[in-house]
Amino acid sequence: MGRGFLFLLLVLRIPAAVLYGEVPGTRDAGEYAALLARSLDDRELAAQVLLTGIDGKGVLEDSMRALLKRVPAGGILLFRYNLSVEKDRVAPFLTAVTEAASVRENLSDGVVTIPPFIAADHEGGRVHRFGEGVKRLSAPASYWTMASARGWDTALASLESAARFSGRELRSLGLTMNLAPVAEALTEKNRAFLDDRSYGPDPVFTEKAAAAFIRGMEAAGISCVVKHFPGNTGADPHKGVVTLSADKEELDRMTAPIAALIRSGAPAVMVSHALVPAWDRDRIASLSPLVIKTWLREKLGFTGIVLADDFSMSAAAAFSPTLEDAVVDALNAGVDMVMTWPGNLTAIHAAILRALRGGRLNRKRLEEAAERILYEKMRRGLIKMRIEKTEYEEAA
């Protein structure tokens, strides 16, 4: 691992001694993220694309610590069963989790540490994962009510301020990623599922509200995940297959808020398990290269992290023989990060390794996914390093 990385440094004529210090600029961060992704061994690379839930309520048990050391997932996703403890217990818990899942590249003159994202769904309203002491954000729908009564500018300013305050609190506790906002305008078709999780029925206000939420969170150092692309129906994907029967023109209108957020630099997008026959009749969105590569990447120009929703949902089970197959299929389809659970973390990690070594999954595809993840970690200051020109490069 370390030797291979040093070899790359020598080939590229980049001295290891200048790789540490300030957070890099955008160009250097991109270059270094690619280099770092290539330096990971298979075990680390296969783990970097996993966003896993964990066991433990406010404390990291030895068995979970050992699992995270064996499979150092690129992200840890926390739920209420993890976080419904006194506020002063949260930060030590997340420090222990971060330490257990961090990857370290031991070089001759220093150590590069790659921590996991620490993530939660912190949308506001009923989607609140914490116990007493951590501020609950207002429900997204309340800002549409405020906008209708007091004007858009007032509502958007209030939302951005609340997101910034909340983001600072999250970051102080050790969280670095928020699986929010929901950027789907409310319709009669999705109302039963989304309800007050949406910013209301106006697509333009939905986009502006989601943008304000992201600005507030990003100002506090939190990476946001826009969801759910390309949208939802009123049915719950946890319980069965959902189908978006709209044609491409209507789908473009539905996804207009997310498209606008992509143009303004949204760092991550969550793809749903909906079946979208207008784009792919045979595969749900999270398993479809037509949805992810052709629509999301090529047509909309998205270059950030693509996350897939939870593959343990019933909506996903009908399209792949096993959970492990679904994960590999999703990565091949263009997903960069997949959700998993502590009970199947080892099996899914092993399945990715088998696919990688057996040729079913190309290493370059996995490196591309890891590069996006590492780049966002660098952008958030989780990996602090820099690359300077060598005397050789300056002379050239």
Summary of the structure (lengths in Angstrom):
residues: 396
radius of gyration: 20.7
end to end distance: 30.2
largest distance: 64.0
contacts: 1419
relative contact order: 0.14
helix: 51%
strand: 14%
